[in-house]
Amino acid sequence: MTTGIFVDSNILIYSLDPNEPTKRIKAANFVRLAALSHRLVTSPQTLNECYRVLTDRRKIMPRPDARRFIGSLLPSCTAPIDASTTAKGWEVQDATGFAWWDCVMLSSALKANCGLFVTEDLEHGRVIDGMRIVDLFRDEQGLEALMN
């Protein structure tokens, strides 16, 4: 059975960031491969964070362009955020000591039955309830290996 790949907002942002050309290429290729394989998973939190950074915080693109980009990702927005996500987030926080909003995102990915959580910010290689955290920019296996 193929499992979902949860992509953190920072990877989505890097996929468009003209100030980080090396990361942009790797992130854009990964997001494209995950989407083409129908394994890309995001959450409302991920997409909302991405939109805010793209349009306000780092001003990478104008709002209409950012809305089109986020709109193209809406089919991948299958990871839930609800009361049970919050409760699971507390468990993740107790087990890991990670920051709260990271725990909510991890919980959301777990609730969506993702096998990988692709980010830049968390502990590379850590496994939480069977889901492996992968720092896309540290992983030596390459994009194709992550997709298998």
Backbone torsions as a table, in degrees:
resi	resn	phi	psi	omega
1	MET	NA	134.6	179.6
2	THR	-85.3	131.1	-180.0
3	THR	-103.2	159.2	179.6
4	GLY	-72.3	158.0	176.4
5	ILE	-120.0	110.0	179.9
6	PHE	-81.8	129.6	-178.9
7	VAL	-112.3	120.1	179.9
8	ASP	-67.7	156.4	-178.4
9	SER	-58.4	-33.8	-177.7
10	ASN	-64.1	-32.4	178.0
11	ILE	-69.8	-41.6	177.5
12	LEU	-62.1	-41.3	179.8
13	ILE	-65.7	-46.5	178.4
14	TYR	-60.1	-30.2	-178.4
15	SER	-64.0	-12.1	-179.7
16	LEU	-123.2	-3.0	-169.6
17	ASP	-79.7	110.4	-179.8
18	PRO	-69.7	-16.3	-179.3
19	ASN	-84.1	-7.2	-179.3
20	GLU	-129.6	68.8	-171.9
21	PRO	-59.6	-38.5	-179.6
22	THR	-67.6	-47.4	178.5
23	LYS	-66.5	-35.2	180.0
24	ARG	-59.4	-47.3	-178.4
25	ILE	-62.4	-48.5	-177.9
26	LYS	-64.9	-44.3	-179.5
27	ALA	-66.0	-44.2	-179.7
28	ALA	-62.6	-42.7	178.0
29	ASN	-63.4	-41.3	-179.6
30	PHE	-66.2	-46.0	179.5
31	VAL	-60.9	-42.0	179.1
32	ARG	-62.1	-47.5	179.4
33	LEU	-62.3	-42.7	179.6
34	ALA	-64.3	-39.9	179.1
35	ALA	-68.2	-44.4	-179.5
36	LEU	-63.6	-30.1	179.2
37	SER	-86.0	1.3	-179.3
38	HIS	60.3	31.9	179.4
39	ARG	-112.9	-6.4	-179.0
40	LEU	-65.8	127.3	177.6
41	VAL	-128.7	133.6	173.3
42	THR	-132.0	176.8	176.6
43	SER	-130.7	166.3	174.9
44	PRO	-55.6	-39.6	178.9
45	GLN	-59.7	-45.7	-179.4
46	THR	-59.5	-49.8	-176.4
47	LEU	-67.9	-38.3	178.9
48	ASN	-67.7	-41.2	175.9
49	GLU	-61.4	-44.9	-179.3
50	CYS	-59.8	-47.9	-179.5
51	TYR	-58.5	-46.0	-178.3
52	ARG	-61.8	-44.6	-179.2
53	VAL	-67.7	-42.8	-179.1
54	LEU	-62.1	-37.4	-172.5
55	THR	-100.5	-30.5	-173.4
56	ASP	-114.8	-59.0	-171.4
57	ARG	-65.8	-50.3	-178.2
58	ARG	-109.8	-7.1	176.3
59	LYS	48.5	51.0	-179.5
60	ILE	-74.9	-31.3	-179.0
61	MET	-153.7	158.5	177.2
62	PRO	-69.4	158.2	-176.4
63	ARG	-54.2	-45.5	-179.7
64	PRO	-58.7	-39.7	178.8
65	ASP	-68.0	-42.2	178.6
66	ALA	-63.9	-38.5	178.5
67	ARG	-64.8	-38.4	176.5
68	ARG	-64.5	-43.3	179.2
69	PHE	-61.9	-51.4	179.4
70	ILE	-61.7	-40.2	177.7
71	GLY	-58.9	-36.5	179.1
72	SER	-68.6	-20.2	-179.7
73	LEU	-94.2	-8.0	-176.8
74	LEU	-55.5	-37.0	177.3
75	PRO	-61.7	-23.3	179.3
76	SER	-84.9	-6.1	-174.5
77	CYS	-82.1	72.9	-175.6
78	THR	-113.4	-4.1	178.8
79	ALA	-84.3	129.2	-172.8
80	PRO	-80.3	155.7	165.0
81	ILE	-132.2	108.7	179.9
82	ASP	-150.9	-170.4	-177.1
83	ALA	-59.9	-38.7	-179.4
84	SER	-70.1	-28.2	175.6
85	THR	-66.3	-40.1	177.4
86	THR	-62.3	-47.0	-179.5
87	ALA	-61.6	-42.2	177.5
88	LYS	-66.4	-34.9	176.9
89	GLY	-59.6	-37.4	176.5
90	TRP	-62.9	-41.1	178.2
91	GLU	-62.6	-44.4	179.7
92	VAL	-63.3	-42.0	179.5
93	GLN	-62.8	-43.8	179.2
94	ASP	-63.7	-37.1	-177.5
95	ALA	-77.1	-30.2	-171.7
96	THR	-113.0	-29.7	-173.5
97	GLY	76.7	9.6	179.4
98	PHE	-68.8	162.6	176.8
99	ALA	-60.8	149.5	-173.4
100	TRP	-55.2	-51.0	-175.3
101	TRP	-65.9	-29.3	172.8
102	ASP	-66.3	-39.4	179.6
103	CYS	-65.7	-36.9	176.5
104	VAL	-63.7	-44.0	-179.8
105	MET	-65.8	-42.3	176.6
106	LEU	-61.9	-42.9	178.5
107	SER	-61.2	-43.5	178.4
108	SER	-60.4	-43.1	178.1
109	ALA	-64.4	-40.6	177.5
110	LEU	-63.6	-41.5	-179.9
111	LYS	-64.9	-25.0	177.8
112	ALA	-90.3	7.5	178.4
113	ASN	60.2	39.6	177.8
114	CYS	-79.6	143.5	177.3
115	GLY	-94.1	-22.1	179.2
116	LEU	-129.8	144.7	173.4
117	PHE	-123.6	106.4	-173.5
118	VAL	-98.1	124.7	-173.0
119	THR	-152.6	-172.8	169.2
120	GLU	-123.9	-14.4	-165.0
121	ASP	-96.0	-20.8	-170.6
122	LEU	-106.3	-178.0	-173.7
123	GLU	-71.5	104.2	-178.1
124	HIS	-56.8	129.0	176.7
125	GLY	90.0	-12.5	179.8
126	ARG	-65.2	138.6	178.0
127	VAL	-112.7	128.7	178.5
128	ILE	-123.8	115.5	179.8
129	ASP	48.4	40.6	176.8
130	GLY	88.0	-5.7	179.3
131	MET	-100.8	127.8	-177.0
132	ARG	-95.4	132.3	174.9
133	ILE	-86.1	129.0	-179.0
134	VAL	-126.3	123.8	171.1
135	ASP	-83.4	108.7	-175.3
136	LEU	-55.5	-31.8	-175.0
137	PHE	-91.1	-5.8	175.4
138	ARG	-106.0	-22.0	-172.9
139	ASP	-66.6	127.5	-177.1
140	GLU	-90.3	-9.3	-174.6
141	GLN	-73.0	-24.6	-176.3
142	GLY	92.4	162.6	-175.2
143	LEU	-62.9	-43.6	-176.8
144	GLU	-63.3	-38.9	179.5
145	ALA	-63.9	-37.1	178.1
146	LEU	-66.0	-29.9	-177.5
147	MET	-76.2	-16.0	-178.5
148	ASN	-88.2	NA	NA
